[in-house]
Amino acid sequence: MTVYAAPLRDMKFVIEELAGLEDVAALPDYQDLDVTDVAEAILEEAGKFAAEVLAPLNWTGDQESARLENGQVYAPPGFAAAYKQFTEGGWNSLGAPAEFDGQGLPELLNTPTFEMWNASNMAFALAPLLSAGATECLKHYGSDEMKATYLPKMVSGEWAGTMDLTEPAAGSDLSNVKTRATPAGDHYLLNGQKIFITWGEHDMADNIIHLVLARLPDAPEGVKGISLFLAPRFLLNPDGSVGARNSA
């Protein structure tokens, strides 16, 4: 079994003495928050979760791995329960904006928790890491409708997020992306093959929001012809609930 103890003293020193926690606390968004006390509580509780919940699952994940059954991917035993604890504990929403039901805490406090998740169980940590990246992308570049529809659920962890970049002939060289996006009314039809999509399919969240690189029919060759599309694993019903599986 993996044994992990977070270096809390070192982390506290870094965020307070080197990264300037007091300066961050003085920013307008955080003036009503006792950042120092919050920081200590966050580090302590995150350290406990990493040591007591995530680290023991490393062995389970190595020994039993994920599995594919009847078209459904299941995470290793214990991972789904740990993810539920993770989201219910508010860890997924720590640095997310309050306008989308996040806690709106400084990224300076969120960063050491991600170090703990990765150090104690990197396989698990990649799931919320990809969701955080997709959330950040939507926050900056999504339409108002997209933000209202997807971000609260992604921030809460009810829905997960991924990035779908790699293809058989386009690994680190994304200029070779061949996946096509064909206009079809108010949406696009995506056609192509993506590989090595981290946490691209699993049973831990009710929906998975894929951010997919693809090309429009008239797109130029190279990286300048790449566009980004949102493709949920399950389409949404008019009321925003999860509906039918998204497929050709």
C-alpha positions in Angstrom: 0.0 0.0 0.0 1.2 3.5 -0.8 2.1 5.6 2.2 1.9 9.4 1.8 2.4 12.3 4.1 2.0 15.8 2.7 4.9 18.2 3.4 2.6 20.7 5.1 5.3 22.7 6.8 7.1 23.3 3.5 3.9 24.1 1.6 2.9 26.6 4.2 6.3 28.3 4.1 6.2 28.5 0.3 2.7 30.1 0.1 3.2 32.4 3.0 6.9 33.5 2.7 7.8 33.0 -0.9 4.6 33.3 -2.9 3.2 36.2 -0.8 -0.1 35.0 0.7 -0.6 38.3 2.5 -0.4 40.2 -0.8 -2.9 37.9 -2.4 -5.2 38.3 0.6 -5.1 42.1 0.1 -6.6 41.8 -3.4 -10.2 43.0 -3.7 -11.7 39.6 -4.3 -10.3 38.2 -1.0 -10.5 41.1 1.5 -13.5 39.6 3.3 -11.7 36.3 3.8 -9.2 35.3 6.5 -6.9 33.7 4.0 -4.3 32.7 6.5 -6.7 30.6 8.6 -8.4 29.2 5.5 -5.0 28.2 4.1 -4.0 26.2 7.1 -7.3 24.4 7.2 -7.2 23.6 3.5 -3.7 22.2 3.7 -4.5 20.1 6.8 -7.7 18.6 5.4 -6.2 18.1 1.9 -3.3 16.3 3.4 -5.6 13.9 5.3 -7.7 13.2 2.2 -4.6 12.5 0.1 -3.1 10.2 2.8 -6.2 8.4 4.0 -8.3 8.1 0.8 -6.2 8.6 -2.3 -2.8 7.0 -1.5 -4.3 3.6 -0.5 -6.0 3.4 -3.9 -2.7 3.5 -5.7 -2.2 -0.2 -5.1 -5.7 -1.1 -6.1 -5.4 0.8 -9.3 -2.1 -0.9 -10.2 -3.4 -4.3 -9.4 -6.9 -4.2 -10.9 -6.9 -1.3 -13.3 -9.9 0.1 -15.2 -12.1 -2.3 -17.2 -14.3 -2.2 -20.2 -17.6 -4.1 -20.0 -20.4 -3.9 -22.6 -19.2 -0.5 -23.9 -18.8 1.0 -20.5 -15.5 1.9 -18.8 -15.3 1.4 -15.1 -12.7 2.9 -12.9 -10.7 0.7 -10.6 -12.4 -0.4 -7.4 -12.7 2.4 -4.9 -12.1 5.2 -7.4 -15.7 6.1 -7.9 -16.3 6.3 -4.1 -13.2 8.4 -3.6 -14.3 10.8 -6.4 -17.7 11.1 -4.7 -15.9 12.0 -1.5 -13.7 14.4 -3.4 -16.5 16.3 -4.9 -18.8 16.3 -1.9 -15.8 17.6 0.1 -15.7 20.7 -2.2 -12.2 19.9 -3.5 -13.3 20.1 -7.1 -14.7 23.6 -6.6 -11.9 25.2 -4.5 -10.5 27.7 -7.1 -13.6 27.9 -9.4 -15.4 31.2 -9.7 -18.3 31.8 -7.2 -20.6 32.9 -10.1 -20.5 29.2 -11.2 -21.0 27.8 -7.7 -17.3 27.6 -7.0 -15.6 28.6 -3.8 -13.6 31.4 -5.5 -10.5 30.9 -3.4 -7.1 32.0 -4.7 -5.2 29.7 -7.0 -2.4 30.0 -4.6 -4.4 27.8 -2.2 -5.7 25.5 -4.9 -2.2 24.6 -6.3 -0.8 22.8 -3.2 -3.9 20.6 -3.1 -3.2 19.5 -6.7 0.3 18.7 -5.7 -1.1 16.4 -2.9 -3.5 14.7 -5.3 -0.7 14.0 -7.8 1.8 12.9 -5.2 -0.6 10.5 -3.5 -2.3 9.1 -6.5 -1.5 10.5 -9.9 -3.9 8.2 -11.7 -6.9 9.6 -9.8 -5.6 13.2 -9.8 -5.6 13.4 -13.6 -9.5 13.3 -13.6 -10.0 16.5 -11.7 -7.0 18.0 -13.3 -8.5 17.6 -16.8 -11.9 18.8 -15.5 -10.2 21.9 -14.1 -8.5 22.6 -17.5 -11.8 22.2 -19.4 -13.6 24.5 -16.9 -10.9 27.2 -17.2 -11.2 27.0 -21.0 -14.9 27.3 -21.0 -14.8 30.2 -18.5 -12.6 32.2 -20.8 -13.8 31.2 -24.3 -17.3 29.7 -23.9 -20.5 31.5 -24.8 -22.7 32.7 -22.0 -25.1 29.9 -22.8 -22.3 27.3 -22.6 -21.1 28.7 -19.3 -24.6 28.7 -17.8 -25.3 25.2 -19.0 -22.0 23.4 -18.3 -19.9 25.2 -15.8 -22.0 24.7 -12.6 -22.1 21.0 -13.1 -18.4 20.8 -14.0 -17.4 22.9 -11.0 -19.4 20.7 -8.6 -17.8 17.6 -10.2 -21.2 16.1 -11.2 -19.8 16.3 -14.7 -16.2 15.8 -15.7 -14.1 17.3 -18.5 -11.4 16.2 -20.9 -9.3 17.5 -23.8 -9.4 15.4 -27.0 -6.3 16.3 -28.9 -4.2 13.3 -30.0 -4.9 11.3 -33.1 -3.1 8.3 -34.6 -1.2 10.5 -37.0 -1.2 13.6 -34.8 0.6 13.1 -31.5 2.6 16.1 -30.3 2.3 17.6 -33.8 -1.3 18.8 -33.7 -0.9 20.5 -37.1 -1.8 17.0 -38.5 -5.2 16.8 -36.8 -7.7 15.3 -39.3 -10.9 15.2 -37.3 -13.6 17.0 -39.2 -16.4 19.3 -38.0 -19.4 19.6 -40.4 -22.0 22.2 -39.8 -25.5 20.8 -39.2 -28.0 23.4 -38.3 -27.2 24.9 -34.9 -24.4 22.4 -34.1 -21.6 20.5 -35.7 -21.1 16.8 -36.5 -17.6 15.6 -35.5 -16.0 12.7 -37.4 -12.6 11.3 -36.7 -10.5 9.3 -34.3 -9.0 10.4 -31.0 -6.6 8.3 -28.9 -4.9 8.5 -25.5 -7.7 10.7 -24.0 -7.0 10.8 -20.3 -10.2 9.9 -18.3 -12.1 10.1 -21.6 -14.6 7.5 -20.4 -15.4 6.3 -16.9 -18.2 5.8 -14.5 -17.4 8.4 -11.8 -19.4 11.3 -13.2 -22.8 11.6 -14.7 -21.5 13.2 -17.9 -18.2 13.9 -19.5 -17.6 17.2 -21.4 -15.1 16.6 -24.2 -13.3 19.6 -25.7 -12.3 18.3 -29.1 -9.9 19.7 -31.7 -11.2 19.4 -35.2 -11.2 21.2 -38.6 -14.1 22.9 -40.4 -14.5 21.8 -44.1 -12.8 25.0 -45.4 -10.1 25.2 -42.7 -6.5 25.8 -43.9 -3.8 23.2 -43.2 -1.7 23.4 -40.1 -2.4 24.7 -36.7 -4.3 27.8 -38.0 -7.0 25.6 -39.3 -7.8 23.9 -35.9 -11.0 24.8 -34.1 -12.2 23.7 -30.6 -15.6 22.0 -30.1 -17.6 21.0 -27.1 -19.0 17.4 -27.3 -20.7 16.0 -24.2 -20.8 12.2 -23.8 -24.5 12.5 -23.2 -26.7 15.1 -24.9 -28.8 17.3 -22.7 -32.5 17.4 -22.5 -34.3 20.8 -22.8 -34.4 21.1 -19.0 -30.6 20.6 -18.8 -30.7 17.0 -17.6 -28.6 14.2 -19.1 -30.3 12.7 -22.1 -29.3 10.2 -24.8 -25.7 9.2 -25.5 -24.0 11.4 -28.1 -23.2 9.4 -31.1 -23.2 9.6 -34.9 
